[in-house]
Amino acid sequence: MKKKQAITLMILMLLLFFIGSCSKNKPVLYIFNWSDYIDPELIEEFEQQNKCTIKYSTYDSNENMLTKIMSSRESFDLVFPSGDHITIMRDSNLLEPLDIRKITNYQNLDSTLLEKAASFDEGNKYAIPYFWGLTGLIYNKRYVPDEVINSRSWNILGNAFFTGKNKVTMLDDAREVVGAALIYNGYDLNDSSVMALAAAEKTLAQWDKNITQFDSDSYKNEVPDGTTWLAQAYNGDALQVIDNSPDLGFILPVEGASLWMDNIAMLKSSNNKELAYKFINFLLDADIGKRNTEYCLYATPNKAAGNLLPETLKNNTLIYPGDEYLNKCYMINALGEDVKKIDKLFEAIKLN
Ligand code: SPD
């Protein structure tokens, strides 16, 4: 009996040692992405297919992503910056030029969107378009009456209905907040002229009377539970929560909206570039791209994936607005030193 127990114990220990050493030897891919921006099942699937581990961390703004990359000892392989930050990071020598030959599914990308991406990544050298989207307003119909929303204007943020109630939030993102005020005043959101910023400042001072906080993530819980009634929101994030609740609504304001494209980029400092290429190729697969789009509810630049989407999604104008609306939208561009004027205005509003 004792001999039997000893043998069982030995087998168990050998098994544990085997499992332990296997997982220790597994390659690790470090991914840093926006929150709620991938179907978690896909991460597991990739890990299983490639016998690797993905260490996945999230951020809520381009600025926070960049600060962490520049200051932390952690090294990431793949990040998902918006177009303006691709330019900034490329110019700071942080990005690895991509070898397209290693990405066989690259052909699935929509060539028209690759052309647009070339506006922030000349020659499409560093960025693989991941999702594109727009920023609008999410609200809870249980608290916000139709007559407040009816104007469908950015100026709902300043409506007296909300004053003193602490129920309105905006994103913690200078370009989005100042951008919304610029668009409301009829300016391009990249306009940093004295006149444009003075108009934006006046509007923001008005809206700020209603704003409780600048935060890019909490509205996803707080609008459904009624802590917040109205919030500036990314369209896909809003649609993800609306999916579970008929009480919620989302509008793209009549004046137009910010338009952005987020991208997959490899860091120069990546320690596992081969695995990173495999992950990019995995995401660009038509079926994987379709499943990811159905989960995230953002517009996909992957044409092959887009073709597989159900009609309800393809025809959802909050994800894919028509040209008439898109013509009123502005892509967030890198502004060089001029961005400091926008950051300064945003900081002043936040301090108020
Ligand atoms: N949860 C995903 C949010 C993605 C937002 N991306 C772009 C923001 C540009 N200001």
Boltz pocket constraint, residues with backbone or C-beta under 6 A from the ligand:
constraints:
  - pocket:
      binder: B
      contacts: [[A, 34], [A, 35], [A, 36], [A, 37], [A, 82], [A, 173], [A, 175], [A, 176], [A, 234], [A, 237], [A, 260], [A, 262], [A, 332]]
      max_distance: 6.0
